Amino acid sequence: MPKRNAASWINNPKIRQILLIFSIPKTPRQAEKELLVKKLKLKPFLEQHLLRCLNPGCRKGRLYIITEKTRNYL
């Protein structure tokens, strides 16, 4: 199965909703509570360079925000 590019992936309403949550810096736990989901996997977003970690050295309390590329797509 070929990988989809980021632009077509963002057109999915659920993906767009997740990205809009991260327009301000949040931890994954905060985003889960706002979206009312049990587990939010951020690896696909990081691989597509849609999210960026603000403090990668921290083990707990990592903050994520959307990248400039993502802002342009949205």
N, C-alpha and C positions, 0 to 999 in steps of 0.2 A: 504494500500500500504506500503510495508516494506521500511525502509530507506536504501539507497545505502551507501556502505562504501566510504570513502574518495578516495581511490585508483581508484575505477571505475568511480567515479564522475569527477576526474581530467582528465580522458581520453577524455572528451568532449572538442572539439577544442575551443569553446567559453569560457568555464571555464578556460582552460589553458591560453588563451589570457589575461583574467582578472587577473589571478594570476601572470603572467609574468610582467604585468604593475606594480604590487605592489612589485617587487623585490627590488626596492628602496623605501624609505618611501614617501608616498603621501597621500593627503587628498582625500576623495571620489569625490570631485568636480574636482580635477585635473585628476583623473582617468576617470571620465565621459567625460571630454573634449578630452582626448587622444583616448578613445574608440568610440567617437562620439555617445554616448547614452544620453538619457534624464534623466534616473533615474537608479542608480546602487544600488541594495540592498545587503548590506554586511552581514546581519544577518545569512544567510545560511553558509557563509564562516567562520564566527565567531563560529557558533555552531559546525561545523566540525573541528574546531581548525586549519584551514588553514591560517587564518590571525590573527594578534595580534595588538592591539592598543598600541602605544607607550606612549600616554599621555591620559589615560582614564578620568582624572579629568577635562579636558577642555571640555567646551560645544561646542565651535567652533574651527575649525582648528585641529581636531583630525588627527593624522598621523597613518597610517596602514602599516604594512609590513608583508611579508609571514613568517611563522614559519620555524623552522629547519626541521620539519617533511615534510612540503610542498616542501622545497628545495630538500629533498631526493627523493620525488615522481617525481619532474620535472627533 
